[in-house]
Amino acid sequence: MLGVLLCFTLLFWEKVMVVLVKSMKNPRIALIKTSIMAGFS
């Protein structure tokens, strides 16, 4: 169970990193990402 959670977390952070890289090239995506992060916290 813990292994599945760890794997999911790693996949999630991999997607976050991809979004971060893309958002550096596209300001609009950066705004969306910020609103999503605010929604999580």
C-alpha positions, 0 to 999 in steps of 0.5 A, spaced: 500 500 500 505 504 501 509 502 495 503 504 491 502 511 494 510 512 493 509 511 486 503 515 485 507 521 489 513 520 484 508 520 478 505 526 481 511 530 482 514 528 475 507 531 472 508 537 476 515 538 474 513 538 467 508 543 468 513 548 471 518 547 465 512 549 460 509 554 465 516 558 464 515 558 457 507 560 458 505 565 463 498 563 462 499 556 464 503 559 470 497 563 473 493 556 472 498 552 476 498 558 481 491 557 482 491 550 482 496 550 488 492 555 492 486 550 491 490 544 494 493 548 500 
